[in-house]
């Protein structure tokens, strides 16, 4: 399992290619996978868009049952509010 940012794309490519040559199953998540999953699908067995820990039990169950997918995507969970709550606004005296 690999996690990376886009600036690490060359190292990620090398790591995934090396693992593939060793016949190891590969999975990538993190910011790079979330921002450009199509670029990673040819390199990794599984690509996770979003935070893998949110969907890991599903991924593990799929792997155990030989029903794994190439692309997993976590949707519908906002990482932050579009605007801060009034409770978090500074009060000037």
PDB file with one MODEL, atoms N, CA, C and O in Angstrom:
MODEL        1
ATOM      1  N   UNK A   1       0.847  -1.154   0.000  1.00  0.00           N
ATOM      2  CA  UNK A   1       0.000   0.000   0.000  1.00  0.00           C
ATOM      3  C   UNK A   1       0.897   1.223   0.000  1.00  0.00           C
ATOM      4  O   UNK A   1       1.833   1.333   0.792  1.00  0.00           O
ATOM      5  N   UNK A   2       0.588   2.144  -0.911  1.00  0.00           N
ATOM      6  CA  UNK A   2       1.395   3.342  -1.087  1.00  0.00           C
ATOM      7  C   UNK A   2       0.498   4.556  -0.945  1.00  0.00           C
ATOM      8  O   UNK A   2      -0.654   4.545  -1.380  1.00  0.00           O
ATOM      9  N   UNK A   3       1.033   5.600  -0.335  1.00  0.00           N
ATOM     10  CA  UNK A   3       0.362   6.892  -0.279  1.00  0.00           C
ATOM     11  C   UNK A   3       1.364   7.921  -0.753  1.00  0.00           C
ATOM     12  O   UNK A   3       2.540   7.861  -0.394  1.00  0.00           O
ATOM     13  N   UNK A   4       0.902   8.872  -1.562  1.00  0.00           N
ATOM     14  CA  UNK A   4       1.845   9.845  -2.106  1.00  0.00           C
ATOM     15  C   UNK A   4       1.152  11.131  -2.516  1.00  0.00           C
ATOM     16  O   UNK A   4      -0.065  11.191  -2.686  1.00  0.00           O
ATOM     17  N   UNK A   5       1.980  12.160  -2.669  1.00  0.00           N
ATOM     18  CA  UNK A   5       1.528  13.427  -3.234  1.00  0.00           C
ATOM     19  C   UNK A   5       1.983  13.471  -4.688  1.00  0.00           C
ATOM     20  O   UNK A   5       2.862  12.711  -5.093  1.00  0.00           O
ATOM     21  N   UNK A   6       1.387  14.356  -5.462  1.00  0.00           N
ATOM     22  CA  UNK A   6       1.694  14.440  -6.896  1.00  0.00           C
ATOM     23  C   UNK A   6       3.173  14.720  -7.152  1.00  0.00           C
ATOM     24  O   UNK A   6       3.710  14.250  -8.154  1.00  0.00           O
ATOM     25  N   UNK A   7       3.838  15.460  -6.293  1.00  0.00           N
ATOM     26  CA  UNK A   7       5.255  15.756  -6.506  1.00  0.00           C
ATOM     27  C   UNK A   7       6.117  14.498  -6.401  1.00  0.00           C
ATOM     28  O   UNK A   7       7.278  14.506  -6.810  1.00  0.00           O
ATOM     29  N   UNK A   8       5.559  13.429  -5.861  1.00  0.00           N
ATOM     30  CA  UNK A   8       6.289  12.171  -5.711  1.00  0.00           C
ATOM     31  C   UNK A   8       5.971  11.185  -6.831  1.00  0.00           C
ATOM     32  O   UNK A   8       6.272   9.997  -6.716  1.00  0.00           O
ATOM     33  N   UNK A   9       5.361  11.673  -7.920  1.00  0.00           N
ATOM     34  CA  UNK A   9       4.855  10.762  -8.954  1.00  0.00           C
ATOM     35  C   UNK A   9       5.933   9.855  -9.546  1.00  0.00           C
ATOM     36  O   UNK A   9       5.658   8.689  -9.827  1.00  0.00           O
ATOM     37  N   UNK A  10       7.142  10.358  -9.743  1.00  0.00           N
ATOM     38  CA  UNK A  10       8.181   9.513 -10.345  1.00  0.00           C
ATOM     39  C   UNK A  10       8.585   8.383  -9.399  1.00  0.00           C
ATOM     40  O   UNK A  10       8.738   7.239  -9.828  1.00  0.00           O
ATOM     41  N   UNK A  11       8.757   8.699  -8.125  1.00  0.00           N
ATOM     42  CA  UNK A  11       9.084   7.663  -7.147  1.00  0.00           C
ATOM     43  C   UNK A  11       7.960   6.646  -6.993  1.00  0.00           C
ATOM     44  O   UNK A  11       8.213   5.453  -6.821  1.00  0.00           O
ATOM     45  N   UNK A  12       6.734   7.113  -7.055  1.00  0.00           N
ATOM     46  CA  UNK A  12       5.575   6.223  -6.976  1.00  0.00           C
ATOM     47  C   UNK A  12       5.548   5.285  -8.168  1.00  0.00           C
ATOM     48  O   UNK A  12       5.331   4.083  -8.021  1.00  0.00           O
ATOM     49  N   UNK A  13       5.770   5.842  -9.347  1.00  0.00           N
ATOM     50  CA  UNK A  13       5.796   5.006 -10.552  1.00  0.00           C
ATOM     51  C   UNK A  13       6.849   3.911 -10.414  1.00  0.00           C
ATOM     52  O   UNK A  13       6.579   2.748 -10.714  1.00  0.00           O
ATOM     53  N   UNK A  14       8.042   4.276  -9.964  1.00  0.00           N
ATOM     54  CA  UNK A  14       9.116   3.295  -9.804  1.00  0.00           C
ATOM     55  C   UNK A  14       8.747   2.234  -8.768  1.00  0.00           C
ATOM     56  O   UNK A  14       8.979   1.044  -8.980  1.00  0.00           O
ATOM     57  N   UNK A  15       8.178   2.665  -7.663  1.00  0.00           N
ATOM     58  CA  UNK A  15       7.796   1.730  -6.605  1.00  0.00           C
ATOM     59  C   UNK A  15       6.732   0.752  -7.084  1.00  0.00           C
ATOM     60  O   UNK A  15       6.834  -0.451  -6.844  1.00  0.00           O
ATOM     61  N   UNK A  16       5.707   1.270  -7.764  1.00  0.00           N
ATOM     62  CA  UNK A  16       4.636   0.398  -8.255  1.00  0.00           C
ATOM     63  C   UNK A  16       5.136  -0.555  -9.338  1.00  0.00           C
ATOM     64  O   UNK A  16       4.733  -1.718  -9.370  1.00  0.00           O
ATOM     65  N   UNK A  17       6.002  -0.081 -10.217  1.00  0.00           N
ATOM     66  CA  UNK A  17       6.563  -0.961 -11.255  1.00  0.00           C
ATOM     67  C   UNK A  17       7.422  -2.054 -10.625  1.00  0.00           C
ATOM     68  O   UNK A  17       7.357  -3.209 -11.046  1.00  0.00           O
ATOM     69  N   UNK A  18       8.222  -1.705  -9.629  1.00  0.00           N
ATOM     70  CA  UNK A  18       9.072  -2.693  -8.951  1.00  0.00           C
ATOM     71  C   UNK A  18       8.210  -3.750  -8.259  1.00  0.00           C
ATOM     72  O   UNK A  18       8.495  -4.945  -8.347  1.00  0.00           O
ATOM     73  N   UNK A  19       7.171  -3.314  -7.579  1.00  0.00           N
ATOM     74  CA  UNK A  19       6.275  -4.263  -6.900  1.00  0.00           C
ATOM     75  C   UNK A  19       5.592  -5.177  -7.913  1.00  0.00           C
ATOM     76  O   UNK A  19       5.446  -6.376  -7.673  1.00  0.00           O
ATOM     77  N   UNK A  20       5.181  -4.618  -9.028  1.00  0.00           N
ATOM     78  CA  UNK A  20       4.520  -5.408 -10.065  1.00  0.00           C
ATOM     79  C   UNK A  20       5.462  -6.486 -10.616  1.00  0.00           C
ATOM     80  O   UNK A  20       5.042  -7.618 -10.855  1.00  0.00           O
ATOM     81  N   UNK A  21       6.728  -6.130 -10.815  1.00  0.00           N
ATOM     82  CA  UNK A  21       7.705  -7.100 -11.312  1.00  0.00           C
ATOM     83  C   UNK A  21       7.931  -8.233 -10.311  1.00  0.00           C
ATOM     84  O   UNK A  21       8.311  -9.340 -10.693  1.00  0.00           O
ATOM     85  N   UNK A  22       7.696  -7.949  -9.029  1.00  0.00           N
ATOM     86  CA  UNK A  22       7.832  -8.962  -7.991  1.00  0.00           C
ATOM     87  C   UNK A  22       6.519  -9.695  -7.730  1.00  0.00           C
ATOM     88  O   UNK A  22       6.398 -10.448  -6.764  1.00  0.00           O
ATOM     89  N   UNK A  23       5.533  -9.464  -8.607  1.00  0.00           N
ATOM     90  CA  UNK A  23       4.204 -10.079  -8.503  1.00  0.00           C
ATOM     91  C   UNK A  23       3.511  -9.773  -7.173  1.00  0.00           C
ATOM     92  O   UNK A  23       2.873 -10.641  -6.576  1.00  0.00           O
ATOM     93  N   UNK A  24       3.647  -8.540  -6.727  1.00  0.00           N
ATOM     94  CA  UNK A  24       2.986  -8.090  -5.504  1.00  0.00           C
ATOM     95  C   UNK A  24       1.757  -7.257  -5.870  1.00  0.00           C
ATOM     96  O   UNK A  24       1.795  -6.450  -6.799  1.00  0.00           O
ATOM     97  N   UNK A  25       0.695  -7.461  -5.147  1.00  0.00           N
ATOM     98  CA  UNK A  25      -0.513  -6.666  -5.357  1.00  0.00           C
ATOM     99  C   UNK A  25      -0.231  -5.257  -4.840  1.00  0.00           C
ATOM    100  O   UNK A  25       0.362  -5.085  -3.775  1.00  0.00           O
ATOM    101  N   UNK A  26      -0.655  -4.263  -5.592  1.00  0.00           N
ATOM    102  CA  UNK A  26      -0.393  -2.880  -5.211  1.00  0.00           C
ATOM    103  C   UNK A  26      -1.683  -2.105  -5.026  1.00  0.00           C
ATOM    104  O   UNK A  26      -2.676  -2.325  -5.720  1.00  0.00           O
ATOM    105  N   UNK A  27      -1.638  -1.191  -4.068  1.00  0.00           N
ATOM    106  CA  UNK A  27      -2.769  -0.317  -3.797  1.00  0.00           C
ATOM    107  C   UNK A  27      -2.197   1.056  -3.484  1.00  0.00           C
ATOM    108  O   UNK A  27      -1.226   1.172  -2.736  1.00  0.00           O
ATOM    109  N   UNK A  28      -2.789   2.085  -4.046  1.00  0.00           N
ATOM    110  CA  UNK A  28      -2.337   3.444  -3.767  1.00  0.00           C
ATOM    111  C   UNK A  28      -3.519   4.301  -3.368  1.00  0.00           C
ATOM    112  O   UNK A  28      -4.616   4.184  -3.914  1.00  0.00           O
ATOM    113  N   UNK A  29      -3.265   5.164  -2.401  1.00  0.00           N
ATOM    114  CA  UNK A  29      -4.249   6.140  -1.950  1.00  0.00           C
ATOM    115  C   UNK A  29      -3.525   7.440  -1.678  1.00  0.00           C
ATOM    116  O   UNK A  29      -2.368   7.607  -2.064  1.00  0.00           O
ATOM    117  N   UNK A  30      -4.197   8.350  -1.023  1.00  0.00           N
ATOM    118  CA  UNK A  30      -3.565   9.617  -0.686  1.00  0.00           C
ATOM    119  C   UNK A  30      -3.893  10.714  -1.671  1.00  0.00           C
ATOM    120  O   UNK A  30      -4.728  10.534  -2.557  1.00  0.00           O
ATOM    121  N   UNK A  31      -3.233  11.860  -1.517  1.00  0.00           N
ATOM    122  CA  UNK A  31      -3.557  13.026  -2.339  1.00  0.00           C
ATOM    123  C   UNK A  31      -3.377  12.810  -3.846  1.00  0.00           C
ATOM    124  O   UNK A  31      -4.214  13.243  -4.638  1.00  0.00           O
ATOM    125  N   UNK A  32      -2.293  12.145  -4.239  1.00  0.00           N
ATOM    126  CA  UNK A  32      -2.052  11.928  -5.670  1.00  0.00           C
ATOM    127  C   UNK A  32      -3.135  11.040  -6.274  1.00  0.00           C
ATOM    128  O   UNK A  32      -3.677  11.358  -7.333  1.00  0.00           O
ATOM    129  N   UNK A  33      -3.448   9.950  -5.621  1.00  0.00           N
ATOM    130  CA  UNK A  33      -4.484   9.042  -6.131  1.00  0.00           C
ATOM    131  C   UNK A  33      -5.841   9.735  -6.178  1.00  0.00           C
ATOM    132  O   UNK A  33      -6.636   9.488  -7.084  1.00  0.00           O
ATOM    133  N   UNK A  34      -6.102  10.590  -5.217  1.00  0.00           N
ATOM    134  CA  UNK A  34      -7.386  11.284  -5.182  1.00  0.00           C
ATOM    135  C   UNK A  34      -7.491  12.347  -6.270  1.00  0.00           C
ATOM    136  O   UNK A  34      -8.580  12.612  -6.779  1.00  0.00           O
ATOM    137  N   UNK A  35      -6.369  12.950  -6.625  1.00  0.00           N
ATOM    138  CA  UNK A  35      -6.408  14.018  -7.620  1.00  0.00           C
ATOM    139  C   UNK A  35      -6.280  13.525  -9.055  1.00  0.00           C
ATOM    140  O   UNK A  35      -6.724  14.206  -9.979  1.00  0.00           O
ATOM    141  N   UNK A  36      -5.681  12.352  -9.258  1.00  0.00           N
ATOM    142  CA  UNK A  36      -5.469  11.863 -10.628  1.00  0.00           C
ATOM    143  C   UNK A  36      -5.521  10.333 -10.688  1.00  0.00           C
ATOM    144  O   UNK A  36      -4.532   9.699 -11.056  1.00  0.00           O
ATOM    145  N   UNK A  37      -6.663   9.736 -10.329  1.00  0.00           N
ATOM    146  CA  UNK A  37      -6.729   8.268 -10.297  1.00  0.00           C
ATOM    147  C   UNK A  37      -6.497   7.624 -11.658  1.00  0.00           C
ATOM    148  O   UNK A  37      -5.943   6.527 -11.730  1.00  0.00           O
ATOM    149  N   UNK A  38      -6.906   8.277 -12.730  1.00  0.00           N
ATOM    150  CA  UNK A  38      -6.741   7.701 -14.072  1.00  0.00           C
ATOM    151  C   UNK A  38      -5.277   7.483 -14.426  1.00  0.00           C
ATOM    152  O   UNK A  38      -4.948   6.540 -15.146  1.00  0.00           O
ATOM    153  N   UNK A  39      -4.401   8.338 -13.932  1.00  0.00           N
ATOM    154  CA  UNK A  39      -2.968   8.186 -14.209  1.00  0.00           C
ATOM    155  C   UNK A  39      -2.383   6.986 -13.474  1.00  0.00           C
ATOM    156  O   UNK A  39      -1.374   6.423 -13.902  1.00  0.00           O
ATOM    157  N   UNK A  40      -3.011   6.595 -12.374  1.00  0.00           N
ATOM    158  CA  UNK A  40      -2.468   5.510 -11.556  1.00  0.00           C
ATOM    159  C   UNK A  40      -3.082   4.153 -11.844  1.00  0.00           C
ATOM    160  O   UNK A  40      -2.489   3.129 -11.504  1.00  0.00           O
ATOM    161  N   UNK A  41      -4.237   4.116 -12.453  1.00  0.00           N
ATOM    162  CA  UNK A  41      -4.874   2.822 -12.747  1.00  0.00           C
ATOM    163  C   UNK A  41      -4.002   1.890 -13.583  1.00  0.00           C
ATOM    164  O   UNK A  41      -4.021   0.682 -13.345  1.00  0.00           O
ATOM    165  N   UNK A  42      -3.235   2.400 -14.559  1.00  0.00           N
ATOM    166  CA  UNK A  42      -2.360   1.477 -15.310  1.00  0.00           C
ATOM    167  C   UNK A  42      -1.180   0.953 -14.488  1.00  0.00           C
ATOM    168  O   UNK A  42      -0.558  -0.043 -14.858  1.00  0.00           O
ATOM    169  N   UNK A  43      -0.872   1.620 -13.375  1.00  0.00           N
ATOM    170  CA  UNK A  43       0.302   1.248 -12.589  1.00  0.00           C
ATOM    171  C   UNK A  43      -0.011   0.406 -11.361  1.00  0.00           C
ATOM    172  O   UNK A  43       0.804  -0.420 -10.952  1.00  0.00           O
ATOM    173  N   UNK A  44      -1.186   0.606 -10.771  1.00  0.00           N
ATOM    174  CA  UNK A  44      -1.535  -0.065  -9.519  1.00  0.00           C
ATOM    175  C   UNK A  44      -2.697  -1.023  -9.722  1.00  0.00           C
ATOM    176  O   UNK A  44      -3.530  -0.829 -10.608  1.00  0.00           O
ATOM    177  N   UNK A  45      -2.744  -2.047  -8.901  1.00  0.00           N
ATOM    178  CA  UNK A  45      -3.873  -2.978  -8.964  1.00  0.00           C
ATOM    179  C   UNK A  45      -5.148  -2.326  -8.441  1.00  0.00           C
ATOM    180  O   UNK A  45      -6.242  -2.588  -8.940  1.00  0.00           O
ATOM    181  N   UNK A  46      -4.991  -1.468  -7.426  1.00  0.00           N
ATOM    182  CA  UNK A  46      -6.140  -0.818  -6.811  1.00  0.00           C
ATOM    183  C   UNK A  46      -5.789   0.636  -6.514  1.00  0.00           C
ATOM    184  O   UNK A  46      -4.702   0.930  -6.016  1.00  0.00           O
ATOM    185  N   UNK A  47      -6.706   1.534  -6.819  1.00  0.00           N
ATOM    186  CA  UNK A  47      -6.533   2.956  -6.549  1.00  0.00           C
ATOM    187  C   UNK A  47      -7.682   3.391  -5.644  1.00  0.00           C
ATOM    188  O   UNK A  47      -8.846   3.093  -5.912  1.00  0.00           O
ATOM    189  N   UNK A  48      -7.340   4.098  -4.571  1.00  0.00           N
ATOM    190  CA  UNK A  48      -8.345   4.571  -3.618  1.00  0.00           C
ATOM    191  C   UNK A  48      -8.404   6.086  -3.690  1.00  0.00           C
ATOM    192  O   UNK A  48      -7.410   6.769  -3.441  1.00  0.00           O
ATOM    193  N   UNK A  49      -9.568   6.606  -4.030  1.00  0.00           N
ATOM    194  CA  UNK A  49      -9.807   8.047  -4.064  1.00  0.00           C
ATOM    195  C   UNK A  49     -10.467   8.409  -2.741  1.00  0.00           C
ATOM    196  O   UNK A  49     -11.547   7.912  -2.423  1.00  0.00           O
ATOM    197  N   UNK A  50      -9.823   9.263  -1.983  1.00  0.00           N
ATOM    198  CA  UNK A  50     -10.298   9.609  -0.646  1.00  0.00           C
ATOM    199  C   UNK A  50      -9.392   8.972   0.393  1.00  0.00           C
ATOM    200  O   UNK A  50      -8.305   8.494   0.067  1.00  0.00           O
ATOM    201  N   UNK A  51      -9.828   8.965   1.615  1.00  0.00           N
ATOM    202  CA  UNK A  51      -9.035   8.401   2.705  1.00  0.00           C
ATOM    203  C   UNK A  51      -9.263   6.888   2.801  1.00  0.00           C
ATOM    204  O   UNK A  51     -10.376   6.453   3.096  1.00  0.00           O
ATOM    205  N   UNK A  52      -8.218   6.080   2.554  1.00  0.00           N
ATOM    206  CA  UNK A  52      -8.392   4.622   2.577  1.00  0.00           C
ATOM    207  C   UNK A  52      -8.929   4.081   3.899  1.00  0.00           C
ATOM    208  O   UNK A  52      -9.644   3.079   3.910  1.00  0.00           O
ATOM    209  N   UNK A  53      -8.592   4.731   5.013  1.00  0.00           N
ATOM    210  CA  UNK A  53      -9.057   4.196   6.297  1.00  0.00           C
ATOM    211  C   UNK A  53     -10.575   4.262   6.430  1.00  0.00           C
ATOM    212  O   UNK A  53     -11.152   3.531   7.236  1.00  0.00           O
ATOM    213  N   UNK A  54     -11.234   5.127   5.652  1.00  0.00           N
ATOM    214  CA  UNK A  54     -12.688   5.213   5.695  1.00  0.00           C
ATOM    215  C   UNK A  54     -13.361   4.016   5.030  1.00  0.00           C
ATOM    216  O   UNK A  54     -14.514   3.710   5.335  1.00  0.00           O
ATOM    217  N   UNK A  55     -12.661   3.340   4.132  1.00  0.00           N
ATOM    218  CA  UNK A  55     -13.273   2.253   3.357  1.00  0.00           C
ATOM    219  C   UNK A  55     -12.475   0.954   3.484  1.00  0.00           C
ATOM    220  O   UNK A  55     -12.803  -0.033   2.826  1.00  0.00           O
ATOM    221  N   UNK A  56     -11.437   0.941   4.316  1.00  0.00           N
ATOM    222  CA  UNK A  56     -10.577  -0.228   4.381  1.00  0.00           C
ATOM    223  C   UNK A  56     -11.302  -1.524   4.726  1.00  0.00           C
ATOM    224  O   UNK A  56     -10.980  -2.557   4.139  1.00  0.00           O
ATOM    225  N   UNK A  57     -12.264  -1.522   5.647  1.00  0.00           N
ATOM    226  CA  UNK A  57     -12.971  -2.791   5.911  1.00  0.00           C
ATOM    227  C   UNK A  57     -13.651  -3.350   4.654  1.00  0.00           C
ATOM    228  O   UNK A  57     -13.668  -4.563   4.446  1.00  0.00           O
ATOM    229  N   UNK A  58     -14.201  -2.480   3.828  1.00  0.00           N
ATOM    230  CA  UNK A  58     -14.818  -2.936   2.576  1.00  0.00           C
ATOM    231  C   UNK A  58     -13.777  -3.488   1.613  1.00  0.00           C
ATOM    232  O   UNK A  58     -14.001  -4.511   0.967  1.00  0.00           O
ATOM    233  N   UNK A  59     -12.647  -2.814   1.519  1.00  0.00           N
ATOM    234  CA  UNK A  59     -11.579  -3.285   0.637  1.00  0.00           C
ATOM    235  C   UNK A  59     -11.084  -4.656   1.100  1.00  0.00           C
ATOM    236  O   UNK A  59     -10.912  -5.562   0.284  1.00  0.00           O
ATOM    237  N   UNK A  60     -10.855  -4.810   2.400  1.00  0.00           N
ATOM    238  CA  UNK A  60     -10.379  -6.092   2.933  1.00  0.00           C
ATOM    239  C   UNK A  60     -11.383  -7.203   2.664  1.00  0.00           C
ATOM    240  O   UNK A  60     -10.994  -8.304   2.275  1.00  0.00           O
ATOM    241  N   UNK A  61     -12.658  -6.934   2.863  1.00  0.00           N
ATOM    242  CA  UNK A  61     -13.688  -7.949   2.603  1.00  0.00           C
ATOM    243  C   UNK A  61     -13.716  -8.319   1.122  1.00  0.00           C
ATOM    244  O   UNK A  61     -13.835  -9.495   0.778  1.00  0.00           O
ATOM    245  N   UNK A  62     -13.606  -7.323   0.248  1.00  0.00           N
ATOM    246  CA  UNK A  62     -13.589  -7.600  -1.196  1.00  0.00           C
ATOM    247  C   UNK A  62     -12.392  -8.462  -1.578  1.00  0.00           C
ATOM    248  O   UNK A  62     -12.521  -9.380  -2.388  1.00  0.00           O
ATOM    249  N   UNK A  63     -11.235  -8.174  -1.004  1.00  0.00           N
ATOM    250  CA  UNK A  63     -10.040  -8.963  -1.304  1.00  0.00           C
ATOM    251  C   UNK A  63     -10.205 -10.407  -0.829  1.00  0.00           C
ATOM    252  O   UNK A  63      -9.823 -11.339  -1.536  1.00  0.00           O
ATOM    253  N   UNK A  64     -10.769 -10.595   0.357  1.00  0.00           N
ATOM    254  CA  UNK A  64     -10.982 -11.945   0.885  1.00  0.00           C
ATOM    255  C   UNK A  64     -11.923 -12.751   0.014  1.00  0.00           C
ATOM    256  O   UNK A  64     -11.771 -13.968  -0.100  1.00  0.00           O
ATOM    257  N   UNK A  65     -12.888 -12.098  -0.596  1.00  0.00           N
ATOM    258  CA  UNK A  65     -13.898 -12.785  -1.419  1.00  0.00           C
ATOM    259  C   UNK A  65     -13.547 -12.780  -2.903  1.00  0.00           C
ATOM    260  O   UNK A  65     -14.348 -13.213  -3.731  1.00  0.00           O
ATOM    261  N   UNK A  66     -12.361 -12.295  -3.242  1.00  0.00           N
ATOM    262  CA  UNK A  66     -11.931 -12.179  -4.641  1.00  0.00           C
ATOM    263  C   UNK A  66     -12.897 -11.335  -5.461  1.00  0.00           C
ATOM    264  O   UNK A  66     -13.162 -11.629  -6.627  1.00  0.00           O
ATOM    265  N   UNK A  67     -13.421 -10.277  -4.835  1.00  0.00           N
ATOM    266  CA  UNK A  67     -14.346  -9.362  -5.513  1.00  0.00           C
ATOM    267  C   UNK A  67     -13.785  -7.945  -5.563  1.00  0.00           C
ATOM    268  O   UNK A  67     -14.536  -6.979  -5.702  1.00  0.00           O
ATOM    269  N   UNK A  68     -12.477  -7.824  -5.452  1.00  0.00           N
ATOM    270  CA  UNK A  68     -11.882  -6.492  -5.365  1.00  0.00           C
ATOM    271  C   UNK A  68     -12.055  -5.711  -6.665  1.00  0.00           C
ATOM    272  O   UNK A  68     -12.124  -6.275  -7.757  1.00  0.00           O
ATOM    273  N   UNK A  69     -12.123  -4.398  -6.501  1.00  0.00           N
ATOM    274  CA  UNK A  69     -12.273  -3.496  -7.647  1.00  0.00           C
ATOM    275  C   UNK A  69     -10.955  -2.786  -7.905  1.00  0.00           C
ATOM    276  O   UNK A  69     -10.096  -2.704  -7.027  1.00  0.00           O
ATOM    277  N   UNK A  70     -10.808  -2.285  -9.093  1.00  0.00           N
ATOM    278  CA  UNK A  70      -9.612  -1.513  -9.432  1.00  0.00           C
ATOM    279  C   UNK A  70      -9.667  -0.132  -8.798  1.00  0.00           C
ATOM    280  O   UNK A  70      -8.638   0.401  -8.382  1.00  0.00           O
ATOM    281  N   UNK A  71     -10.864   0.454  -8.720  1.00  0.00           N
ATOM    282  CA  UNK A  71     -11.008   1.819  -8.219  1.00  0.00           C
ATOM    283  C   UNK A  71     -12.021   1.845  -7.073  1.00  0.00           C
ATOM    284  O   UNK A  71     -13.158   1.396  -7.213  1.00  0.00           O
ATOM    285  N   UNK A  72     -11.582   2.374  -5.956  1.00  0.00           N
ATOM    286  CA  UNK A  72     -12.457   2.607  -4.808  1.00  0.00           C
ATOM    287  C   UNK A  72     -12.550   4.110  -4.611  1.00  0.00           C
ATOM    288  O   UNK A  72     -11.548   4.821  -4.697  1.00  0.00           O
ATOM    289  N   UNK A  73     -13.740   4.579  -4.352  1.00  0.00           N
ATOM    290  CA  UNK A  73     -13.929   6.018  -4.190  1.00  0.00           C
ATOM    291  C   UNK A  73     -14.817   6.295  -2.983  1.00  0.00           C
ATOM    292  O   UNK A  73     -15.909   5.741  -2.857  1.00  0.00           O
ATOM    293  N   UNK A  74     -14.332   7.155  -2.107  1.00  0.00           N
ATOM    294  CA  UNK A  74     -15.096   7.574  -0.943  1.00  0.00           C
ATOM    295  C   UNK A  74     -15.780   8.878  -1.322  1.00  0.00           C
ATOM    296  O   UNK A  74     -15.118   9.865  -1.643  1.00  0.00           O
ATOM    297  N   UNK A  75     -17.100   8.877  -1.285  1.00  0.00           N
ATOM    298  CA  UNK A  75     -17.848  10.071  -1.683  1.00  0.00           C
ATOM    299  C   UNK A  75     -18.820  10.457  -0.583  1.00  0.00           C
ATOM    300  O   UNK A  75     -19.170   9.649   0.278  1.00  0.00           O
ATOM    301  N   UNK A  76     -19.248  11.709  -0.632  1.00  0.00           N
ATOM    302  CA  UNK A  76     -20.302  12.166   0.249  1.00  0.00           C
ATOM    303  C   UNK A  76     -19.873  12.633   1.621  1.00  0.00           C
ATOM    304  O   UNK A  76     -20.719  13.010   2.432  1.00  0.00           O
ATOM    305  N   UNK A  77     -18.587  12.619   1.901  1.00  0.00           N
ATOM    306  CA  UNK A  77     -18.120  13.117   3.185  1.00  0.00           C
ATOM    307  C   UNK A  77     -17.300  14.373   2.952  1.00  0.00           C
ATOM    308  O   UNK A  77     -16.228  14.325   2.349  1.00  0.00           O
ATOM    309  N   UNK A  78     -17.808  15.482   3.430  1.00  0.00           N
ATOM    310  CA  UNK A  78     -17.073  16.741   3.287  1.00  0.00           C
ATOM    311  C   UNK A  78     -15.908  16.759   4.268  1.00  0.00           C
ATOM    312  O   UNK A  78     -16.058  16.363   5.424  1.00  0.00           O
ATOM    313  N   UNK A  79     -14.758  17.213   3.811  1.00  0.00           N
ATOM    314  CA  UNK A  79     -13.600  17.304   4.686  1.00  0.00           C
ATOM    315  C   UNK A  79     -13.701  18.506   5.615  1.00  0.00           C
ATOM    316  O   UNK A  79     -13.197  18.471   6.737  1.00  0.00           O
ATOM    317  N   UNK A  80     -14.352  19.566   5.150  1.00  0.00           N
ATOM    318  CA  UNK A  80     -14.527  20.738   5.992  1.00  0.00           C
ATOM    319  C   UNK A  80     -15.782  21.473   5.556  1.00  0.00           C
ATOM    320  O   UNK A  80     -16.323  21.224   4.479  1.00  0.00           O
ATOM    321  N   UNK A  81     -16.224  22.360   6.386  1.00  0.00           N
ATOM    322  CA  UNK A  81     -17.395  23.136   6.040  1.00  0.00           C
ATOM    323  C   UNK A  81     -17.005  24.171   4.995  1.00  0.00           C
ATOM    324  O   UNK A  81     -15.846  24.577   4.924  1.00  0.00           O
ATOM    325  N   UNK A  82     -17.969  24.599   4.182  1.00  0.00           N
ATOM    326  CA  UNK A  82     -17.680  25.612   3.173  1.00  0.00           C
ATOM    327  C   UNK A  82     -17.420  26.966   3.813  1.00  0.00           C
ATOM    328  O   UNK A  82     -16.752  27.813   3.220  1.00  0.00           O
ATOM    329  N   UNK A  83     -17.935  27.177   5.008  1.00  0.00           N
ATOM    330  CA  UNK A  83     -17.661  28.402   5.757  1.00  0.00           C
ATOM    331  C   UNK A  83     -17.652  28.055   7.236  1.00  0.00           C
ATOM    332  O   UNK A  83     -18.378  27.163   7.673  1.00  0.00           O
ATOM    333  N   UNK A  84     -16.838  28.751   7.999  1.00  0.00           N
ATOM    334  CA  UNK A  84     -16.746  28.397   9.410  1.00  0.00           C
ATOM    335  C   UNK A  84     -18.020  28.721  10.168  1.00  0.00           C
ATOM    336  O   UNK A  84     -18.775  29.620   9.799  1.00  0.00           O
ATOM    337  N   UNK A  85     -18.233  27.990  11.204  1.00  0.00           N
ATOM    338  CA  UNK A  85     -19.373  28.223  12.085  1.00  0.00           C
ATOM    339  C   UNK A  85     -19.167  29.536  12.828  1.00  0.00           C
ATOM    340  O   UNK A  85     -18.030  29.946  13.060  1.00  0.00           O
ATOM    341  N   UNK A  86     -20.255  30.195  13.200  1.00  0.00           N
ATOM    342  CA  UNK A  86     -20.163  31.435  13.968  1.00  0.00           C
ATOM    343  C   UNK A  86     -19.453  31.204  15.296  1.00  0.00           C
ATOM    344  O   UNK A  86     -18.862  32.128  15.854  1.00  0.00           O
ATOM    345  N   UNK A  87     -19.507  29.998  15.794  1.00  0.00           N
ATOM    346  CA  UNK A  87     -18.848  29.681  17.059  1.00  0.00           C
ATOM    347  C   UNK A  87     -17.331  29.812  16.970  1.00  0.00           C
ATOM    348  O   UNK A  87     -16.663  29.966  17.993  1.00  0.00           O
ATOM    349  N   UNK A  88     -16.782  29.755  15.763  1.00  0.00           N
ATOM    350  CA  UNK A  88     -15.335  29.808  15.591  1.00  0.00           C
ATOM    351  C   UNK A  88     -14.847  31.159  15.078  1.00  0.00           C
ATOM    352  O   UNK A  88     -13.663  31.306  14.771  1.00  0.00           O
ATOM    353  N   UNK A  89     -15.720  32.132  14.980  1.00  0.00           N
ATOM    354  CA  UNK A  89     -15.314  33.467  14.522  1.00  0.00           C
ATOM    355  C   UNK A  89     -14.759  34.253  15.690  1.00  0.00           C
ATOM    356  O   UNK A  89     -15.291  34.188  16.799  1.00  0.00           O
ATOM    357  N   UNK A  90     -13.687  34.998  15.444  1.00  0.00           N
ATOM    358  CA  UNK A  90     -13.106  35.784  16.544  1.00  0.00           C
ATOM    359  C   UNK A  90     -14.044  36.907  16.967  1.00  0.00           C
ATOM    360  O   UNK A  90     -14.786  37.456  16.153  1.00  0.00           O
ATOM    361  N   UNK A  91     -13.999  37.225  18.200  1.00  0.00           N
ATOM    362  CA  UNK A  91     -14.783  38.330  18.734  1.00  0.00           C
ATOM    363  C   UNK A  91     -13.810  39.418  19.143  1.00  0.00           C
ATOM    364  O   UNK A  91     -12.918  39.184  19.958  1.00  0.00           O
ATOM    365  N   UNK A  92     -13.975  40.592  18.588  1.00  0.00           N
ATOM    366  CA  UNK A  92     -13.082  41.719  18.885  1.00  0.00           C
ATOM    367  C   UNK A  92     -13.691  42.575  19.981  1.00  0.00           C
ATOM    368  O   UNK A  92     -14.872  42.918  19.930  1.00  0.00           O
ATOM    369  N   UNK A  93     -12.904  42.907  20.944  1.00  0.00           N
ATOM    370  CA  UNK A  93     -13.352  43.748  22.068  1.00  0.00           C
ATOM    371  C   UNK A  93     -12.791  45.123  21.938  1.00  0.00           C
ATOM    372  O   UNK A  93     -13.052  45.979  22.784  1.00  0.00           O
TER     373      UNK A  93
ENDMDL
END
